[in-house]
Amino acid sequence: MQLQRLLSFARKAVDEYGMIQSGDHIAVGISGGKDSLTLLYALHGLKRFYPQKFELSAVTVDLGFPDFDLTPVKDLCRELQIPYEIVPSEIYDILFHIRKESNPCSLCAKMRKGALNEAVKKMGCNKVAYAHHKDDIIETMLLSLIFEGRFHSFSPKTYLDRMDLTVIRPLMFVDEMDVIGFKNKYELPVVKSKCPVDGYTKRQYAKELLRQINREHPGAKERMFHAILEGNISGWPERCIHKRGKDTPGKA
């Protein structure tokens, strides 16, 4: 995927769900993976021409895994001239040594997001950007159906009233395969996860299930995504599509 196409999809999300206003200071949550680095490029590019002017920073919550070297991410942020902060934590020790969790993902996500949001507020940001893409949204819907018995997925934009912080997801129209293509084309400095349960989660199960469904029924993934967009899911903001063609990326 070319950078221009990435920017087109990001602007589509930002415009249709009102994710960015003038004066915003947005922090990009960086895990070191392909998704968050792609998001960093997207918002860095968008910042250059988007009519609503905003500031951009980056932040990583270091979970404390041994040998997790963020030097490549530091170098990238320096190259892009984006302020970058690393927040140390003891999440790894708490999950695997103190509590010895057999299924740590849910608690890890809660602790990581809590630490990230607190750091973002201390940095003076009013918004934080998460790197969830289209596949993540559909996989979350599948997990919700299978394990919770409800049709639900996380919102493109969410206001956290207790934190006075808004979460945005500008990659929501980007397919994971396009993220992989972007990573390869632009040689993103991905820092591999050190988590021992990476690849053995319910999320991974949903990812493989989605691939199987779409392989056996071509186009099923897009139909599921359309159902989510049109599903009147509780908590989702109203979608503004009058300025662009419906479900097509706009010009960057």
N, C-alpha and C positions, 0 to 999 in steps of 0.2 A: 504493500500500500504506500502510495506517495504521500508526502507531508500535506500537499494541497487537499487531498481527499480526506485525510484525518481532520484537518481544520474545518472542512465543509461539514462533516458529521458533528464535530464538537459545536460549531456555531448553530447548527440545526437544533441541538439539544438545549443550548443556552438560550436561544431565541424563543423556542416553543414553550419552554417551562420557566421563563423569566429568571434564569439562574444568577445573572450578574447585573448589578446596577452601578452607576458611577460612584466612585469613592470606596468601593469594596476593597478589602484587603483579604485575599484568598490564600490559604495555606494548602499545599498539596501534600497529602499523606503519602510518604514514600516508604514502601516495604523493601525496595531493591529489586522487585520482580518486573517483568515485562509490562504489566498493565500500568503500574504507577509511573514508570519512566515514560511510557507512551503518553499518559495524561500530562506529565510535566511538559513534554514537547508541545502537546496540543494547546495548553493554556499559555505557554510562552509565545507560541506563534500567534494565538488569538489576541494576546495583549498588544501586539504591534499595530493592529488595524481595527480592533473592535471599537465601535463608537462610544460605548460606555467604558470610561477609563478606570482601570483597577490596578492594584498592586499585587505582586505575587511573591510568595515565600514557599519554602519546602521544609518538611519536618519528618524525621524518622523516630519512632519509638524503638530503641534497641532492646529487644526482649531478653538479652543476656546469654544467647547461645554462644558457646565457645567458637572461636575462629570465624566470627561473622565480621568480615572486613568491608566497611562502607567507603573505603577510599575511592573506588571508581565513581560512586555517586557524588562524593564531595567534588571530585574533579569535574564531573559533568555540570554541577550547579555553578561552579566557578566559571566554567566556559560560557554558560548561559547567563551569567551575572544574576543569579537568583540566590538570595540569602537562604542559608540552609542550617538547620539546627538538628542535633542528635540528642534525644532524650534518653538517658540511661534508665533501666528498670531491672527488677528482679523477677520478672514474670516467669522466665524459664525455671529458675530455682523453686519458685512457689508451686508451679504446676507439676514439675517432674521429681523434685527432691523432697519438698515439704509435704504437699498434699498427695503426691504420687497418683495423679489422675490417670485413669485408664482411657477416658474419653475427654481430653482437655480442650477441644476446639471451641465449644460454646463459652466456657469461662475465659479462655485465652482471648477470644474476640472481644468479650465484654471489658476485660482489664485493659487490653490494648487500646480500644476506642476511648475508654475513660482517660487513660494517660495522654493519648493524642489530643483529645478535645481540651484538656486542661492546659497542655503545652501551647495549643493554638491560641487560646484566650490570653495566656501570658505574653505571647508574641504580638498581641494587639490586633489579631485578625478577627473579622466578624463572620467569615465563612471558611469551611474546610471542604476540599474536593476529594471524594473517594473515587477510586479507579474501577468501579464496577462497569462492565461492558454488557452488551446485549445478551450474551450467553449466560452471564451471572444472573441477570434478571429472570430469564426463563427457567434456569435451574432452581432458583429460589422459589418460583411458583410451583415447580414440580415437587420440591421438598415440602412445601406448605400443603399441597394436596395430599401427598402420600402420608405424611407424618402428623399433620395437624387437622386434616379434614376441612380445609378452607382454601378458597381461591384468593391468593395474596402474593405480593412481592414488594420489595422495598421501593420507596418513592424516588422519583428523579430529584426532588428537592424537599428537604425536611427541616422545619424549624424546631430546635431543641430549646424549649422555653426555660428550662432550669439553668442552661448554660448561656442563654442568649446568643446562640450560635446556629448558623444555617449550614446544613450538609447539602452539597450538590454533587451530581454524578454526570459530568459532561460527556462521558464515553458511552452513554446508554444506547446509542444507535450504531455502535461499532461492533462488528463480529469479532469473536476471539481469533479466528483465522487471519483477519486483517491485522490485528495486533501482533500476531506472530510474524506476519509478513513485514510489518513496519520495523519490528525489532531486528529482523535479519537484514533488511535493506539498509537501515541506518546504524547497524552494529551497536545497539544499545548496551551499555555496561551493566548487564544484569548480575545481581549478587544472589547466588542460589540460596534458597531457604535451607536452614539447618535443622528444621523441625523433624523429629523422628517419626511423626505420624503423617507427614506430608504425602499425599497420594493414597491415603488409606481412610478417607473420611466419607461421610454421607454426601458431602459436596462432590467428591470425586465420583461417587455412585450416580448422582444426578447428571453429572457431566457425561459419563459413559452412556447413561440411559437416553439422554437427549441425542447423542450421536447415533445411537442405534435406531431410535424412532425416525430421525430425519433421513437415515440411510434407507430404511425400509419404506418410508413414505416421504419422498422428496417434497420439500416445501413445507413440511410440518412445523419446522422451527419458526419460519416466518409467520405462519398462521397462528401459532401460539403467542408470538410476540404481539401480533396485531390484536389478539384477544385480550392481552394484558393492557395494551394502550386504550382499548375501547371498553374495558371491563368495569369502569366506575369503581375502582378499588378505593376503599376507605383510606383517607390520608393523602391521596394523590392530588396534586394541584391541577387546576384547569389548564388544558392544552390550547395554546394559541397557534393556529396553523393558517390563519387567513392571509399571511404575507408570503407563504411558500406553498409549493405543491405538496399535497398530502403524502406523507411517508416517503419523500424523496429528499436527498441531501441538498441543502441550498448552496449557493455560491459563496465562497469564502471572501 
